[in-house]
Amino acid sequence: MKRGFIIVLLLCLIATSKPVNAIAVQNEVLEDAVLSILFPSINNRLYKMFGPGEQYNCATITNIKKKYNGTYVFGATIQLIAYKQDQQPPYTLVKFNFSNDDGEWSIRSVSKEPIQTKTTSLCRPPV
């Protein structure tokens, strides 16, 4: 009796743990899809700001909001760490504010600040 109860309990735990992992992976895939749409604009702006040779890592969506109910109009904030190859800290934390008010995603504002970090390799890689 106890053995059957333990087996049923383990099966329930296994069955309920898989959807949570699947949802997390799906959210990462959706984040990667949005970032891939925005990367051409990000790359152009980084080139204008820093010149050739600028690299970045740790791109992430820090905020995304629907602006108007019943529409596909959003505002999003993307941040990343920019640096030159073989550069020692401080690196640059760059935040991009995007909007698609007019149907196309465009950068509304950019801010940058120096940050002290030892590495940029601890970021989530694309799925």
C-alpha positions as CSV (number, residue, x, y, z in Angstrom):
1,M,0.0,0.0,0.0
2,K,2.8,2.4,1.0
3,R,4.8,1.5,-2.1
4,G,1.8,2.2,-4.4
5,F,1.2,5.5,-2.7
6,I,4.8,6.6,-3.1
7,I,4.8,5.6,-6.8
8,V,1.6,7.6,-7.4
9,L,3.1,10.6,-5.6
10,L,6.3,10.5,-7.6
11,L,4.4,10.2,-10.9
12,C,2.3,13.3,-9.9
13,L,5.5,15.2,-9.1
14,I,7.1,14.3,-12.4
15,A,3.9,15.2,-14.3
16,T,3.6,18.6,-12.7
17,S,7.3,19.6,-13.1
18,K,7.5,19.2,-16.9
19,P,5.0,22.1,-17.8
20,V,6.9,24.6,-15.7
21,N,10.1,23.8,-17.5
22,A,8.4,23.9,-20.9
23,I,6.9,27.3,-20.0
24,A,10.3,28.7,-19.0
25,V,11.8,27.5,-22.3
26,Q,9.0,28.9,-24.3
27,N,9.4,32.3,-22.6
28,E,13.1,32.2,-23.4
29,V,12.3,31.4,-27.0
30,L,9.8,34.3,-27.2
31,E,12.4,36.6,-25.7
32,D,15.0,35.5,-28.2
33,A,12.5,36.1,-31.1
34,V,11.8,39.6,-30.0
35,L,15.5,40.3,-29.5
36,S,16.2,39.0,-33.0
37,I,13.7,41.4,-34.5
38,L,15.4,44.3,-32.6
39,F,19.0,43.4,-33.2
40,P,19.4,45.3,-36.5
41,S,18.4,48.5,-34.9
42,I,20.6,47.8,-31.8
43,N,23.6,47.0,-34.0
44,N,23.2,50.2,-36.0
45,R,22.9,52.4,-32.9
46,L,25.9,50.7,-31.2
47,Y,28.0,51.3,-34.3
48,K,27.0,55.0,-34.2
49,M,27.7,55.3,-30.5
50,F,31.0,53.4,-30.2
51,G,32.3,52.9,-33.7
52,P,33.5,49.6,-35.2
53,G,34.6,46.7,-32.9
54,E,32.0,47.1,-30.2
55,Q,30.6,43.8,-29.0
56,Y,27.8,43.1,-26.6
57,N,26.5,40.3,-24.4
58,C,23.8,39.7,-21.9
59,A,21.0,41.2,-24.1
60,T,17.7,40.9,-22.2
61,I,14.2,42.4,-22.2
62,T,13.8,44.2,-18.9
63,N,10.4,45.6,-19.5
64,I,7.7,45.1,-22.1
65,K,4.2,46.5,-21.9
66,K,1.2,46.7,-24.2
67,K,0.4,50.4,-24.6
68,Y,-3.2,50.1,-25.6
69,N,-5.7,47.3,-25.0
70,G,-6.9,45.6,-28.1
71,T,-3.9,46.6,-30.2
72,Y,-0.4,45.3,-31.0
73,V,1.3,48.5,-29.9
74,F,4.1,47.9,-27.3
75,G,6.8,49.6,-25.5
76,A,9.9,47.6,-24.6
77,T,13.2,48.2,-22.7
78,I,16.2,46.1,-23.8
79,Q,19.5,46.2,-21.9
80,L,22.9,44.8,-22.8
81,I,26.5,45.0,-21.8
82,A,28.7,46.6,-24.5
83,Y,32.5,46.3,-24.6
84,K,35.5,46.2,-26.9
85,Q,37.5,43.0,-27.4
86,D,40.1,42.6,-24.6
87,Q,38.7,45.6,-22.8
88,Q,39.0,45.6,-19.0
89,P,36.1,46.8,-16.9
90,P,34.3,49.1,-16.6
91,Y,32.0,47.9,-19.4
92,T,29.0,49.9,-20.6
93,L,25.4,49.1,-19.6
94,V,23.3,50.3,-22.5
95,K,19.5,50.5,-22.3
96,F,17.3,50.9,-25.3
97,N,13.7,52.0,-25.2
98,F,11.7,50.7,-28.2
99,S,8.2,51.4,-29.4
100,N,6.2,50.3,-32.3
101,D,3.6,53.1,-32.3
102,D,3.8,53.7,-36.0
103,G,3.9,50.0,-36.9
104,E,7.6,49.6,-37.1
105,W,9.9,49.0,-34.1
106,S,12.1,52.0,-33.5
107,I,14.4,53.2,-30.8
108,R,12.9,56.0,-28.8
109,S,15.8,56.6,-26.4
110,V,19.1,55.2,-25.3
111,S,21.0,55.5,-22.1
112,K,24.4,54.2,-21.1
113,E,26.3,54.0,-17.9
114,P,29.6,52.4,-16.9
115,I,29.4,49.2,-14.8
116,Q,32.0,47.2,-12.9
117,T,31.6,43.5,-13.7
118,K,34.2,40.8,-13.9
119,T,32.7,38.8,-16.8
120,T,29.9,38.9,-19.4
121,S,29.9,35.1,-19.8
122,L,27.4,34.5,-17.0
123,C,24.5,35.6,-19.2
124,R,21.8,33.3,-20.6
125,P,22.8,32.1,-24.1
126,P,20.1,32.1,-26.8
127,V,17.9,29.0,-26.7
